Amino acid sequence: MTTRMLRPDKDLRDDDERLKASRSLTQHTDGCGLTRYKLVLDPEGAAIIDAAVAALSAPVKGPEGEPDDRTPARRRADALLAIVGRGCPRRAGHPRATRPVSS
């Protein structure tokens, strides 16, 4: 971080643009039907995703007060799907998440 502070603003802007240009999202569906996504982000993009997912990935108690049995990785995936789902119109045949995510 100290090195960034000593660099001229133009160099920093160029670095930021270079990092943004490296953003990518790829997917691969395996033989079992599971899809793996690989997301590469610059620090700014990662901070946005991290904040949004963290806000929705806390454990949620069930209707009878039972603990959330989802793993942290599953809760983060569910949170990301909830975020994306909010920005997409609901289409017939595409069910909503089965477990509500607190906000």
C-alpha positions in Angstrom: 0.0 0.0 0.0 2.9 2.4 0.8 4.2 2.0 -2.8 0.9 3.1 -4.2 0.9 6.2 -2.0 4.2 7.3 -3.6 3.2 6.9 -7.2 1.8 9.7 -9.4 -2.0 9.8 -9.8 -1.8 9.0 -13.5 0.2 5.8 -12.8 -2.4 4.8 -10.2 -5.3 5.4 -12.6 -3.5 3.3 -15.2 -3.0 0.5 -12.7 -6.7 0.7 -11.7 -7.8 0.5 -15.3 -5.4 -2.4 -16.0 -6.9 -4.3 -13.0 -10.4 -3.6 -14.1 -9.5 -4.8 -17.6 -8.6 -8.2 -16.0 -12.1 -8.7 -14.6 -13.6 -12.0 -15.8 -16.3 -14.5 -15.1 -16.1 -18.0 -16.6 -18.2 -21.1 -16.0 -17.9 -24.8 -16.5 -20.7 -27.4 -16.0 -19.5 -30.8 -15.0 -20.9 -34.2 -15.8 -23.1 -34.2 -12.7 -24.8 -30.9 -13.7 -23.1 -28.7 -11.2 -21.7 -25.4 -12.5 -18.5 -24.0 -11.2 -17.9 -20.2 -11.7 -14.6 -18.5 -11.5 -14.7 -14.8 -10.8 -11.6 -12.7 -11.1 -12.0 -9.1 -9.8 -9.9 -6.1 -9.0 -9.9 -4.9 -5.4 -12.8 -2.4 -6.0 -15.0 -5.1 -7.5 -14.1 -7.7 -4.9 -15.0 -5.2 -2.1 -18.4 -4.7 -3.6 -19.1 -8.4 -3.9 -17.6 -9.1 -0.4 -19.8 -6.4 1.3 -23.0 -7.6 -0.5 -22.5 -11.2 0.2 -21.4 -10.6 3.9 -24.6 -8.6 4.5 -26.7 -11.6 3.5 -24.7 -14.7 4.5 -25.1 -14.7 8.3 -26.7 -17.9 9.7 -30.5 -17.8 9.8 -32.5 -19.6 12.4 -35.3 -21.8 11.2 -39.0 -21.3 11.9 -38.8 -23.3 15.2 -35.5 -21.6 16.2 -33.3 -24.4 14.9 -29.8 -23.5 13.9 -28.9 -22.9 10.3 -27.3 -26.2 9.1 -25.8 -24.7 5.9 -22.0 -24.4 5.7 -20.5 -20.9 5.4 -19.8 -21.6 1.7 -23.4 -22.6 1.1 -24.7 -19.5 2.9 -22.4 -17.3 0.7 -23.7 -19.0 -2.4 -27.3 -18.6 -1.3 -26.6 -14.9 -0.6 -25.1 -14.3 -4.0 -28.1 -16.0 -5.6 -30.4 -13.8 -3.6 -28.6 -10.7 -4.7 -28.7 -11.7 -8.4 -32.3 -12.8 -8.0 -33.3 -9.4 -6.9 -31.9 -7.9 -10.1 -33.6 -10.4 -12.4 -37.2 -10.7 -13.2 -38.8 -13.9 -12.0 -39.4 -16.3 -14.9 -41.8 -19.3 -14.9 -39.9 -22.5 -14.1 -37.2 -20.8 -12.1 -37.9 -21.3 -8.4 -36.8 -18.9 -5.7 -34.4 -19.9 -2.9 -36.1 -22.4 -0.5 -34.6 -20.9 2.6 -35.0 -17.1 3.3 -31.9 -15.1 3.7 -32.0 -12.3 6.4 -30.9 -8.8 5.4 
